[in-house]
Amino acid sequence: MTSTALHQALQNLHRELAATTELDAESQELLDTVLRDVRRSLEANLPHQPHVVDELENAALSFELRHPALAAIAQELVELLRKAGV
């Protein structure tokens, strides 16, 4: 698992988020916070951070019905982070 794949998935999620106009303020804030934590963990090469991955997975689950594309990309990122040991 390369950090390139993780960064690419993170960029895809940011792109999908930017294209999603129907996200309520609470969901937007949750996703922004989780993505900020993920990016910080990756950039700082922090040791195993399961709470960050769990938060992202919870966000992905909450988006499944209303924002399936966003949920799918978030879930992909969760899988990549778990494989990378984050």
N, C-alpha and C positions, 0 to 999 in steps of 0.2 A: 504494500500500500504506500503510495507516494503522497507527499504533501501536495503535489500538483493536482491530484484527483480530488483531494479534500478542498483545496482552494477553488477548483473548477465547480464543484457541487455548491459551494458557498456562493459563488458568483451567480450560478443558475438560480439559486433561491432568492438572491437579491433582485435579479432581473424579473422573476415571476412576482415578487412582492411589489416591485415598482409598477408592474402592469396590472395589478389587482386594485381596482378602484372601490370595491365593495367591502373592504375590511374595516370593521368598526374600530374606534379609537383604542379600546381595551385590548383587542386582539393585536392591533398594530404595535402597541407598547410592549406587549408580551413577547412578540416575535422579535422586535428590535432589541430588547434586553437579552433574550436568549442568543441571538446572532452575535451581539457584542461580546457576550461571555465566550462563545465558541471561538470567535476570531482572536480574542485576547489569549485564550488557552493555546491556540495554534501558534500565534506569533511569539509567545513567551516560552514555547516548548515546555509547558507545565506538565508535571507528572499526572498520572491517571486522575481524571476529573469526571467521575460517573454522574454527579449531579447535573453537570452541564448537559450531558447527553440525555439524561432523563427529562430535563426541562424541555429540550428540543423535541423529544418524542411525544411528550404530553401536548405540546403546541401542535405538532403534526396531527395527533389524534383529534384535537378539537377543531381542526380545519377540514376534516375528511368530507363532511356533508356539504358545506358551503363553498369550500375552495379546494376541490380535489387535486388540481394541478399543483397548487402550493403544498398541500399535504404530501403528495408523492415525492416532490423534490426534498422536502424536509425529512421524510422517512429515508430517502436515499442517503442524505447527509448523516443521519443517525447511524445507518449501517456502516458507512465509511469510517465514521468516528470510532465506532465499536471495533472494527477490524484494525484500526490504527492504535487501539489501546488507550484512547482518550477517555 
